[in-house]
Amino acid sequence: MQYKTRLTIMDSTGTASGTSLRTDMNVPESGIYRASHAQHHLPHEVTLLKAQKFPRCSRCSEPVFYELVRSAPAAPSYPGAFTVTLYELPELLPDDELAG
């Protein structure tokens, strides 16, 4: 089993330079993806399965961009396997808003 990792260079907007993986596209391979979205504070990394759609932001219609951090070749992909599909990423609130 081989895992792939990639170095990501981010531009000033927080978008991975040269990335074309974005909301509503098909996930090309199972793995952990870094999410970047300038409009809202979203989870930084998400685990997605091949052939699912990249999830959208729960707060707006602006695209979320993705970069593969680590592949997950052992992720279940056989028919009938239990999986969870992530349709949208929730906005994360600052700690002070959660406490109040």
N, C-alpha and C positions, 0 to 999 in steps of 0.2 A: 504494500500500500504506500503510495507516494502522496505527500502533501505539497502543494504549491504555495509559495508566499511571494508577495510583490511589494516593492517599495513604491509609495505613492507620494507625488509632489503636488501640494495643494497651491492654488493661486490665491490672490488676495480676497476673493469672494467666498473662499472655503470650498470651492469645487475642485475636484481632482482634475489636473490638467490632462487633456487628451481623452477623458473618459466619455464614453457614449452610452453607458448603462444608466438608464433613468426610469422613472415611474412608468408603469404599464407595459414595459418591454418584458419579454420572456427571460427568465434567469437562465444563463447559458450553462452553468454548472453549480452543483450543490456546494455550499460553503458559507463562510462568515464574510459578510460584506460590510464595508464602512459606508455609512450614509452621510451625505452632506446636503444641507439645506440652509440657505442664508436667511430665510424668512422666519423660521421658528427653531427652537431648541428641541431636537429630536434625539432618540437613542443613537449613540455613535456607531454601534455595531449591531447587526442583525444576522440571524442564521436563516438562510433561504434554501429551498430545494429546487433542483433543476426542473425547468418547464413551468414553474409558477410564474406569476407576474410580479415585477418589482412593486412594492407597496407605495401608496401615495401618502401625503401629509394629511392628517386628520383635520387640520385647521384651514387649509387653502388649496387652491388648484395649481399652484406653482410646482414644477417637477422637483423630485428628490433625485440626486445623483448618487451612484453607487460605484464602489471599487472593490474587487475581490481582495480580501486580506489573506484568507487561508481556505484552500479547497477542503471538502469533506467527502472524499470518495466512498466512505463507508456509510453515508446517510442512506436510510431505507428508501429504496426506489422500486421495490417489487410490488405487483398488484396486491391490494388488500392490506398493505402496511399502514399502521396508524400514522397519520401526519396532521399537522396543523397548518392552515394557510393564513398568512398574515396579509390582510387587505390594505391596512393603513397603519402608519406610525403615529403614536400619540405624542402630543407636545409635552415635554418635561417641564415641570414648574420649578422655580428656584426653591431651595429649602426653606427660606423665610415665609413663603406663601403657603407651604404645606403645614408649617407649625401653627399658623394663625388661624 
